[in-house]
Amino acid sequence: MKNLGYYNGTCDEIENVLIPMTDRVNFFGDGIYDATYSRNYKIFSLDEHVDRFYNSAKLLEIDLPHSKEDLKSLLRELVSKMDTGENFVYFQATRGSNTVRNHVFPEGGKANIWVNIFHKEILDVYKKVKLITMEDTRFLHCNIKTVNLIPAVIASQRAKEAGCFETVLHRNGRVTECAHSNVHIIKDGKLITAPLDNLILPGIARKHIIKACSQLGIGVEERPYHVEDLFTADEVLVSSAGALCLAAEELDGTPVGGKAPEVLKMLQDKLVSDFMAETAL
């Protein structure tokens, strides 16, 4: 298949899969999701993404119809149907369906399961990117990967309009994350990244960067930092499933980073090597 859509057992190319109006996502955005990539038909960091998916469901009291192992098997099976092994793999659960619009949870209902797969390769990790900043006006459950993404949509659009890759969000100057990435800095040979609280998503790529730093002897500080720190950092990094560790060259039109190229390349080489090893034939 050139692309794939799946909804509660129905599988076809995306444009042929229909979602009923009764699904609560249509009224309330009442659902959670996760996403990763496959290469050579192997799904990268599948265990970690499924664990986060189930944690998001638990935090929102969404009753999933599959065990973790069953969901992993389903995702592997669906990836195997694709024409190419390099794909974006997106999976979502919504809190069931209501026959009429009603804010309260449907009684006894299991979640609706969606999967969306299409050909896409991870970004060139060594390509420098440009960023902008915006005040973070999202809600206070950013640690849950919900489908309520209007603020992220607006922030992504503003980045596109500015000719930039991403928007760095902040709350009264404290850096949180980006529209669809985590953000970090390298300063004085250490990686500094925002702490895991309710203001940021516990990114899988973020976790891999911290692990790589540990293996490479690079110190890590998980603590709050501020917008002004981005401008004085040795390197500014953004990370996500499809952008393992990109370095910024510009923020709000001002040059940033470029002061620790050896540390940056060592970290990027390690992350690329780990990705290639896990998805090798």
N, C-alpha and C positions, 0 to 999 in steps of 0.2 A: 504494500500500500504506500502511496506517496505521502499520505498523512492519515491520522487515525483519531477517531472520536469514540468514546465509550461512555455509556450511561446505563447503570443498573443492569448490565448483562447484554445490552445492545451494542454492537460494534460495527462501524462502517467508516468511510471517509468522513471527515469532519462536517462537510457541508450537507451530509445526508442524515446526520443525527439530530433529532428534535428533542427539546427539553419542554416538559409540560408546564403550563402556566401555574400549576399548583405547587411547584417547587418553591420553598420558602426563600431561596436565593433571589427570586424575582421581586419579592416584596421588601425583604429586610437585609439582603446581603448576608444571610444567616448561614455562614459556612467557613471552612478553613481549607487551606491548600498547602502544597509543597511542590518543589520543582528541582530537577537536577538534569544531568545530561547523560547520554549513552555514547559510547565509542566502541566499535567492533561488537555491537549488540550487548555490551556489558554496561550496566547502569552504575554510574560513579557514586560512591558513598551511599548506597541504597539503605543500609542499616541505619545510618545517622539521620537520613531524611525521613524515613518511616518512623523512627523514634520521635522526632520532632513533631511530625504529623499527629501521632497519637497523643503527645503531650498537649498540643493545641486543642485537640478534641476533648481531652479531659478537662482542661481549664474552662471550656465553654459548655461542658456537660453534653456533648454530642455523642450519641450511641452509635459506634461504628459497627457495620455488619460483618466485618472480616477480622480474623486474627492478623497479627503483624505478618506472620509467615505466609498466610493466604494472600494478603495484599502484595507482598513481594513477588510471590509466584505469578499473580495476575499481571503485575507490571512487566515482569520478564517475558511472559507469554505475549503480551501486546507489543512490546518492543520487537520481538522476533518476527512479527507480521510486516514490519516496515521494509521498504525497498533498500534503505541504506542503514548502516549501523550507527551513524552519527546523528543524534537527535536530541531535541529538547523534550524532556519528559515531565509533564505537569499532571498532578493528581489532586482532586478536590473532594470534599465531603460537605454536603449541606444537610441541615437539620430536618430531613424528611419533607413531607408535603402536607398542606392543609387544603381541604375542599373549599374553604372560604378563608379570606384574609383574617388572621388572628395573631396578635403579638405573642401570646403565650405558647409554650412548647406543645406540639402535637403529642397526644398521649399514646404511648406504646409504639411510637414510630422509630424505625431505624433510619440511619442517614442514607441519603442518595449519593452514590459514588460516580464521579466523573473522571475520565482520563483524556488527556489531549496530548498527542505526540506528533511532532513534525520535524523535518530535517533542519538541523542547525548545529553549527560547530562552535566550540568555545572561542572566545576572542583571543587575538594575539596578545599574550600577556606582556610582551615587551614594548607595546605601542603606548606612548605617552598620551594622556587625555587632559581635557580642560573641564573645569568644574565651576559651578556658581553656588552661592549660599542663599538660604531662605529660612525664615522663622519656621520652626516646627509647630504646626497648629493641629497635629493629629491628636487622637484620643490617648488615654493613659493605659492602654493595653497593647503596646507595640511589640511586646514579647510574644504575643499570640499571632500566628500567621493567618489572619482572617482575610476574607475576600472584600472587606470594606476598604477600598483603596483609592477613593476619590482624592484625598490629599496627595497621595503618591502620583496619581495621574496628572494633577495640576503641576506638581513639582517637576515631573518628567517633561511635560510640555514646555515649561519655562526653560529648562535646560536645552531642549531642542531649538527653541526660538533664539537662544543665545549662542547657538553653535557649539554647545558643550555636551559632554558625555553624561554627566550626572549633576544632581543638586545636593549639596551638603546641608542637612537640616540642623538647626540649633534651637534651644529653648533659653531665651535671655542670654545668649552667648555661649551656653554650654553645648558643645557638639554632641549630637545623638547618633544619627546615621544618615544614609542617603535615601533617595526615593525608592531605590530597589537594590541597595548595596549596603554593606558596612563600610566604615571609614576609619582609618588609623593613621598614625604618624610614626616616623622614625626620628628620634632625637638623641644625640650623644650616644649612638650605638645601641639604643633600646627601642623596642616597639611599644608604643603607648596606644591603648585602645579603650574605648568606653566600657564601663563595667556592665555586667549582665544584670540589668534591672528591668522594670516595666517600660522603660523608654526606648529600648532597642530590641531588635530581633536577635536571638542567639544563632548567628549565622554559622552554617556548616563550614563555609570557606574561612570564616574568622577562626573557627576552632582549628582548622588545618594550618593556618598561619601561625597560631600560637604554638602548636605542636612542632612545626618546622623550626621555629625560633629556638625552641628548647633543644632540638637535635643539633642545631647549628651553633649553639652557644651564644645566641642573641638574647639579651635580657628582655623581659616582658613586664609592663606595668598596666594593670587593668584599673583605670581610675578616670574620673572626669577630667576633661581638658576643654579648651575654649577656642573660639574662632581665631583669636589672635595667635594662638599656638600653631595653627595651620600655616600662617605666613612666615613663621620663624623656624618651622620644622626642617630637618634635613631632607626628608621625603614625606610626601602625602600619598597614602595608598587607599584604593577602594577595592573591595572584594565581594564576590558573589559566586553562585554556582557556575555562571557562564563567563566570569571574569575573575580568575583565581586570585590575581594580585596585580592590579594596574596602578601605575604611578602617575600622578598629576604633574603637569608642567605649568598650569595656570589656574588661578582661583579668582573669580570676579575680575578678570582682566589683568591680574597681577601675576608675574612669574613666581612659582613656588617650587620647592624641592630641588633636586639635582645636586645635592651636596653629599650624598652617600651612595654613589653609584655601585661601589663594590658590594656593600651590604645588600642593596636592592637586588642586584643580579644574583647574588648567592641565594637569596630567599626565593626569587622567582624561579631559578633553575631547580631548586629543591621541590617546589610545588608542582612545576610542570613534570618533573621526573616521577613524582608520586602519582600524578594523574595518569601518565602514560603507562606506568607499571600496573596500576589497578585495572586499567581498561585494555591491556594487551591481549592478543589472541592466545 
